[in-house]
Every structure is written in C-alpha cells, then in structure tokens.
C-alpha cells in the first residue's frame, strides 16, 4: 500500500483546501519543491500534485512550481499530476518535463473521447480522477454535480485503458473525517485496474483499514491535510503499511 503525499498548488504555494473550496485554503509551504524533497526524505515512493488554479481555469497555471518539484525530486520516484489538463499537447509537455502520470478528471466526464485519445496516445501514463459524493460524480473543481454514477463511469474509462482510477470522496476531503473505505472497496472490487483512495485519511486506523482491503485492488492512498497538520506521521504510516503488507507478499 503506497501512501502518497499530496502537494496542492495555488498561486505557486503548497496549500490544502477544505472540500475543494478555493477560498478556504491553508498555505503550508511557500516552497513546494522543498516540501516535495521533504516527503521523499520521509520515505514517500510517489507524489501527487494538483494544479488547483489550473483545475478551475481549465489550463495549466502552476507550471513553474511543477517543474521545480520535478527538478528537486529528480528520477527518484514517480510523480502524478492533475488539474487543468484539457488537451493532448499539455499531456505531452508534462510528460516531457518528467511527470510520470497525468490525471484527467473533469474533461474525462465532459469529453470522454479526449480521455480515450489520451490513453491511446500515451499508454501507461494516463489516470482518471473521479470525485464523487453519494455515488455521483462532481466536475469543475467540485463546483458542479452530475447525474453520472461513479461506478458506471469507472468501468467505461477502464475500457479506454486508464492506468488507475483515483477516487475521491469529496464529502470527506480535507475534513480529517476518515476514509470512506466501504465506497472505495465497492469501486475497486468492480474494476480490474488499481484504485487509489483519496479524501479523509486521518490517522493510523485509516491506514490499517485500507491495508485490510488492499487485496480488493486498492494500490494506495493520497494523504494531504493530515500529514501537514501532524495528525498522522507520514514515515510511521508508510512503515505501518509496509509491515501490514508483508504477510500478503510472503
């Protein structure tokens, strides 16, 4: 089970939002590249970046900070990135810059053909982000709810060839209220591609609960506010996840 530190970028700073509200941002670092290096030093084996300005604007807005993070981390670990990715040229540029995986969210829902094209053009490098509340998908930085069922969309996107599905329970994200393990398992067990859980990771109990269902197809969990506010010690949490995974691996 990978625990994946989130670095959410707003105006070049590392922030966390509550339930996706841009006006409710807490700045945790004005040097995102240094923060990325810190998490790698703490044992992170992957990083999750979000261009928040880009997610709302529909075009990349934090490329300088993203490039600085890639330079700081080097080739040590994979980096996945979402926010404002709406065309193939943007994907190509990010991959050329050293990003390992791009995450397509809103555009996958609005224009499924774009996701299909992206998977065909960049096989092995495209993930889809599905943000849901009560089983229904939200788009445009969570500002609009759709009538789409998250499982139906995930199955369709799996057929396109996505590398993984990042599932966020937007009712819990940034609220330190615990991971929605039941909903995550329900999605992961129906798919053949891995699911990465996001939203609500609060403490070691969440790590234990996720590790217990890892075999359902949950490859990792993104953690943000908890590791920045100190309700969870990242190095200890990843160590616990590795320990809990050892019996299954053996």
Protein Blocks (a to p, Z undefined) as FASTA:
>chain_A
ZZddddddeehiacddeehiaklcccfbfclklmmmmmmmnopabdcdddfklmmnopaf
klmmmmmmmmmnmmmbccddeehiabfklmmmmmmnopabdcdfklmmmmmmlmmmmmmm
mghiaccddddeehiaceehhlaccfbdfklmmmmmmmnopabdcdddfklgonlnopaf
klmmmmmmmpmbdcddeehiablmlmmmmmmmmmnopabdcdfklmmnopacfklmmmmm
mmmmmmmmZZ
